[in-house]
Amino acid sequence: MAAITPPKYVRQVLVTLQGRGYPAFLVGGCVRDMVLGVQPHDWDICTAALPDQILELFPGAKLTGGRTGTVTVRVNSHLVEVTPFRTESRYTDHRHPDLVQFVADLTADLSRRDFTINAMALSPDGLVSDPFGGAADLRRGVIRCVGEPERRFDEDALRMFRALRFAARLGFSIELFTMEAIREKAPLCAALAPERIREELEKILLGPDPEMALEAVNLGLLDHLLLRRLPAEPQPQLRTLPRRMPDRWVGYAWLLERAGCVSSTGDFLQALRLDNRCVHVARRTAAILNAPLPETDRDWKQCLRRGGIEAAVCAARCADAFGLGEGKARAVKAVLKSGECFSLRQLAVTGEDLTALGLKGRAVGEMLDFLLDYVIDYPDNNRRELLLSLAAGSEE
């Protein structure tokens, strides 16, 4: 294990629990990261102490975990989550346990966890408890369920997406029996909240291996949202898009639309409860990609005019990434950098200017559209006096 030590405030909580006779351990993702030599972002503690005992030990602590018994402890300006050892059973909704019982055994607590790499604990004196071989799986680069994978996925169907996320994030493979269980239990994902699926997919898409989000399609995890699965394994392309949203969401959804898996990029993202802005950009981007792509500066200005900057740039990046053209992102960037007019906001005259000339109602909008078309063709002529003269002359 790399020489990574918990912060002082975390050690303070561990020592306090241990000093009162309650075994306490760092557990889960922070231990996994420490074994990998990665600085953890979060520190989770599990202990033999019950919620009331934790609350008594730490003045100002609050019970925040409901049935799980998690207590949030404040140490100066830091918050640490402390959870009693527990077992869980009867997952009627394939997501949450119907029965939670507090126990005094660390191994029993670790046995309920999803994957071996997340089922390790670290004592305050630096000893690792690893009853399911998580450290060995980290060395081998394998994602493997604790115990029977079918049972783990029956308990919580979201774990199937988490398996893909960890594999994508760490560059690991998924162990054979775990993968087969994912294929078998994939229909359970239909009952998951769309927001939870979205969260997991977004973490995959923003990671170093976004193509793993396509594996979710191949494995059947999204069957309830799709018309069909991918007809063939696509070439890795999503990773060439910027690691940001909405680019990767839109690229992912449009690849599915292009393959006939979904009827609409926007509808698919809306079904996953993405925010309205992202869905709006996705619809505009898909419209650009589904039409003949712009070839000239004039074409790109008209595209920017109709679709907006974000959708046009996103479409250009997708076109380059998916082999629909070459240099599209560079072309639209050059148009934007030129400062040439492509929107009414950039036009040298306004509706008020035209009203002052005597135009009314629809005539104002029609004239603005005419003038915008004109300056898109003749960018050097975007001058107020010239455009007002042109508008006045057209009314004579």
N, C-alpha and C positions, 0 to 999 in steps of 0.2 A: 504494500500500500504506500502511495506517495505520502510525503510528510505534510499532510493537511490536517490542521487541528481546528476544532470548532471554536467559534468566537467565545470570548470570556463570558458573555451573558448566557450562552447556551450551557457552558460548563457549570456555571453557577446554579442553574436549575437542576442539572444532573446531580451535582454534589449535594444539593439540599435534599433531594429525594433519597439518595443513597444514605445520607447521614441520618435520616429518620427511619431507616430500615426498609425502605421500599426500593427494590431493584429497579433500575432505570437504564434505558438504552436509547441511543440514536437508532433510527430505523428507517427503512424504505429507501427513497430516492437519494437522500444525502449520503447514505452508506454506499450505495451503488456508485455514486459520483466519486466519492473518496477512494474507493478501490480502483476506479479508472484513472485516478490522478487529476480529476476535474474539481474545481472549487464549487461546492454546492451553493445554490441560491436560497434554498429553504432548509430548515432544520426541524425535523419532527422527532419527538420523544415519546416512547411508550414506557409504561411503568406498571408495577404491581399495585400501586396505590389506586384507590377508588376515587371517583369524582369529588366526593365530600372531603376526603383526606387531602386531595390536591388543593382544593379551595382553602382548606384550613392552613396549609403550609405557606401559601402565597397570598398575602393580603392584597385585595384589589383584583385578583384573578376572577374570570367570569366563565361560567359554563356556556360554551358556544356550539357544542356538537350534538345536542339533543340526545338521542338514544345511544350514540357512540360514546358519550361521556367525555368528549374532548373539552379540555379546559384551556383557555387562552391566558397565559401568564405574562404579565408585563414586568420587564426588567429595565428600569430607566425608560428609555424611549423605544425599546425593542419588545416585540411580541413573540412568544414561543408557544406552540401548540403542544399540549401534553395529553396523551390519550391512554386510558387504562388498557391492559391486556384484555382481549375479548375474543369470543367466538361468535359466529353468525350462522344462521340456518333458515331454511324455508324462504326461498326467493320467489314468491308467487308471481311477481311482475318481471322476473328475470333482470332485475336491476337493483332492488333494495331488499335487505333481509327483513323477514317478518319477526325474527327473534334474535335479540342480541343479549349475550350473557358475558359478564365480566369474570375473568379467570385470573389465576396467579401464575400461569405457566407461559413463558415467553414463546416456546415452540408452538404451543396451541395457537397463539396469536399469529405467528409467522405462517402457519399452515393455511390460514384463510386468505392469504394474499394472492395476487394474480400470477406473477412470474417469479422465477427463482432469483433473478437479479434484483428484485425488489423485496425479497424475503430474507434479507440479512440484517443483523443488528450489531451495534458496536457499543461496548460497555465503556464507562468513564476511564477505565484503565487501559483502553485500547485493544481489548480482545474482541474478535469478530465471532459472532454466533451465526453459523451458516448451515443449518440442518438439511437444506435442500440442494446444495451444490451451486449456489448462485455465483460464487467467485470463479469456479471452474467454467461455468457457462459464459461469464464475462471474458475469460481468457480464450475460450473457443469462439466467441462471437456468435452466441446462440440465444434466441428468445425461446424459453421453454416454460410451460405452465407449472405451477406448484401442484403436485399430485395429478389427478385425472383431468386433462384439459376439457373434456366434455362437461364435467361437473363445474369447472371454473366458469365456462361460458354460459351454462345454464343459470348460474348464480347471477352473473352480470354480463349481458350481451355486449355492452360497450367495450369490454375487455378485448374483443376481436379487433376493433379499431385501434385500441391501445397497443396491441401486438404489432400491428403494421407501423404505428407511429414510432415505437421504440426501435424496430428494425430499421426504419428509414433514418431516424436520428443518429443511431449508433453505427449504421452500416453493417448490421448483423443479419444473419439468416434466421428464419423461423423453423424450429425443430419439426421434424416430419409429423409426429403424432399431434403436435399443436396445430400444424397447418391443416391436417385432415379434419381435426375437430372444428376448425373455423369453417371449412367447407360444409360440414354436416350441420352446424348450428347457425349458419348464416341467416336462415329465415327468421330467427329470433330478433334480428335487427329491425324488422318492420315495426316493432312495438316501441322502439327507442324514440325519445323526443328529438325532433329534427334539430333543435338547437345544440344538443349534445353531439350529434353526428357532425354537425357543422364545425363545432369546436375542435374535434379530433381531426377532421379532414384539413382544416385550416392549419393546424400545427404541422401536419404532414406536408402540405403544399408549400409552407414557408421554410421547410427544412432543406437539407442538402440533397435529398432524394425524393422530389415531389412525384416522380413516376409511381411511387408506392400508392398514391391515391388512385391510380388506374388499376392497381392490383385489388383494391377494394371492390371495384366493378367486376373483375374477373372471378373473384371469390364469391360473388353473390351478395355481398353485404348491403348493396344498394338496389337490389332487385325491385323493391317496393316503390322505387322512384323512377325506374327505367322502363323503356319499351323493350329493350333487349340488352344483352351483354356485348362487350366489344367483340366484333367478328374476328379480329386478328390482333396479335400483340403489336402495338404501335412502337415506333422507334422513340427512344428517349428524346423528348423535345421540351418538356415543361421546364427543365432545369436551365435552359438557355434564356428563359424570361427573367426579368429582374425579380429578386426575392422580396416582392412587395405585393400588396393588394391595391387595386383589384386585378392586376395583371395575371397572377397565377390562378385566381378563381375564374376569371373570364376565359383564360386559355384552357383550363381544365373542362369547364362546362361546354365551351365551343367544340373542343375535340370530341366530346360525347355527342353533341348535336351533329357534327360532321359524320360521325360513325353510325348515326341513326339510333343511338341509345336513348336520346331525349328528343322531344319535338321542338323544344325551345330552350336556348341558353338561359334567357331571363326567367322562364317559368321554373326551370330546375333550381336555380339559385333562390328563387322566391320560396320554393317548397322547403328549402333548407333554412329558411328564415334569415337570409342575409338582409342587411339594412337596405332601405329603399334606394339610397344613392348608388350603392354597388350594383343593384339589380338594374337601375336605370342606365348606368354606364355599360353594363353587360348587354342589354338589349341594343343599344346604339352601336356597340362594337361588333356584335354579331351581324347587324344589318350591313355594316361596312364590309365585313369579311365575306358575307354571302353574295355581295354584288361584285361586279368587276372592280378590281382594285385600282386606285388612282395611279396614273402614270406620269403626269406632268405636274408642275408647280400649280398650275391653274386647277387641275383636278384635286390636288390636295387642299387648296384653299376652299373649294366647294365642299369637300369632305369635312373640313374643319368647321365650315359654316353650318352644315346640317347636323353633324354629330357632336360637335364640341371638341375641345382640345383633348380631354382625358380619353374619350372614346377613340378619337382618331390616332392618338399616339399608341394606345393599347392595341388597336387593330394593326398598326404598322409593326409593332414588336411581335405580335402573334404571326403575322404574315412572314416575317423573317425567320421566326423560330420553327414554323411548320412547313417551310419550303414552298410558300405560295408566291414568293417573289424574292427579290434581292435588293438590299439597300433601302427598304421602305422606311425603316425607322430613321435612317440618315436623311432621307428626302423630306420627311415631315419636319424633322428638326431644323433643316435648312430653311424651310418656309417660315417656321416660327421665329427663327433667328433673324430673318430678313426684316421683320416688322411690317410687312405688307398687309394690307387690310383684307380680312376675311369675315368680319362680323360687323353688325350694326353698331356695336360699341366703339369700333375703331373708325367708323365712317366720319368724315369731316363735317357732316351736317346731321341735324337731329330732326325728329318729328316736329318740334316746336318751330324750327327754322322753316319747315315746309308749310306749317299752318300759317305762319306770318306771310307766306307768299299767296295765301288764299286757298290752299288745298284743304279738303275736309274729309272726315270719315275714312272709308276704305282707300280713298285716293292717296292718303298720306302713306299708308303701309305699302301700297303698290309702288309708289314712287321710291320709297326707301329701298325696296327690293330691286327695283330697276337700277338705282344708283350703285347699290352694292355689287350687282352683277357687272356693272360698268367698271368699277375700280378694281374688281378682281381681274378683269381683262387688261385694264390699263392702270396698274398700281401707282404710277407717278402722278396720275391725275386726281388723287384723293386730296383735293384742295377745296376749301369751303366756297370761295368765290366762284370757282369753275363749276362746282356741282350745283350751286344755287342758280347759276346762269343756265345750266342744262335743264334743271327742273322747271324754271320759269319759261324757257323756250318750248318745252314739251307741252305746256298748257296753252300755248297760243294757237 
